[in-house]
Each structure stands twice: as C-alpha cells, then as structure tokens.
Amino acid sequence: MNLNTDLKGKAAIVTGSTSGIGLGIAKALAKAGAHIMINGFGKPEEIEALRKDFENMCGKAVYNSADMTK
C-alpha cells in the first residue's frame, strides 16, 4: 500500500494490526506520518517490539488489546 498523502498530526486505529493485512495497513499509515494505535493478539514481547518499530516510523504508537469481537 502506498499512500500519496501526508498524515502528520492525524491518528489511526488499526484493528488486527499485529499481523497480516492489518499490519501492512498500519505500516503504510505510519510511513505516511499518522500516529498509530495497534490492536491484536500475540506475545507481549513481540507486540512491544512492533510498537517500538511503529514509534520509530511515526513518533507515537500505542497498543490496546481490546477484543473487537465483543
């Protein structure tokens, strides 16, 4: 995914963003400058590593483990 827009100062919540398509979408948004809230399941240490990677891309990244199916 290539976003031809500047999303600096915007925020995005991407569900299912700890793997697969959701992860790819979150990375594209972060590269475009959006602050990211990642969400999904996985090992805490792997999620923290992902969060730090996003923080390096966009400046602000947080994780929320909410189960969106409930």
C-alpha positions as CSV (number, residue, x, y, z in Angstrom):
1,M,0.0,0.0,0.0
2,N,1.4,3.4,-1.0
3,L,-0.3,6.4,0.4
4,N,0.4,9.6,-1.6
5,T,-0.7,11.9,1.3
6,D,0.8,13.5,4.4
7,L,-0.9,12.2,7.5
8,K,1.3,14.0,10.0
9,G,-0.8,15.1,13.0
10,K,-3.5,12.5,12.3
11,A,-4.2,9.4,14.3
12,A,-5.3,5.9,13.1
13,I,-6.6,2.9,15.0
14,V,-6.0,-0.2,13.0
15,T,-7.6,-3.4,14.3
16,G,-5.9,-6.7,13.7
17,S,-2.6,-4.8,13.2
18,T,-0.2,-7.2,14.9
19,S,-0.1,-9.4,11.7
20,G,-1.1,-9.8,8.1
21,I,-3.1,-7.3,6.2
22,G,-3.8,-5.1,9.3
23,L,-0.1,-4.9,10.0
24,G,0.6,-3.8,6.4
25,I,-2.1,-1.1,6.5
26,A,-0.8,0.2,9.9
27,K,2.8,0.4,8.4
28,A,1.6,2.3,5.4
29,L,-0.3,4.8,7.6
30,A,2.7,5.2,9.9
31,K,5.1,5.8,7.0
32,A,2.7,8.5,5.8
33,G,3.1,10.1,9.2
34,A,0.0,9.1,11.2
35,H,0.2,8.2,14.9
36,I,-0.8,4.6,15.3
37,M,-2.8,2.6,17.8
38,I,-2.1,-1.1,17.1
39,N,-4.5,-3.8,18.2
40,G,-4.5,-7.5,18.0
41,F,-3.2,-10.7,19.7
42,G,0.2,-12.1,20.2
43,K,3.1,-12.4,22.6
44,P,3.6,-9.3,24.7
45,E,7.3,-9.0,23.9
46,E,6.6,-9.3,20.1
47,I,3.8,-6.7,20.4
48,E,6.1,-4.3,22.3
49,A,8.8,-4.7,19.6
50,L,6.2,-3.9,16.9
51,R,5.0,-0.9,18.9
52,K,8.6,0.4,19.1
53,D,9.1,-0.1,15.4
54,F,5.9,2.0,14.7
55,E,7.1,4.6,17.1
56,N,10.4,4.9,15.1
57,M,8.3,5.4,12.0
58,C,5.7,7.8,13.1
59,G,6.7,9.3,16.5
60,K,3.8,8.0,18.6
61,A,2.5,4.5,18.7
62,V,0.4,2.7,21.4
63,Y,-1.1,-0.7,21.8
64,N,-4.6,-1.7,23.0
65,S,-5.5,-5.3,23.4
66,A,-9.3,-4.8,23.2
67,D,-11.1,-7.8,21.7
68,M,-13.2,-6.2,18.9
69,T,-15.4,-9.2,18.6
70,K,-17.1,-8.4,21.9
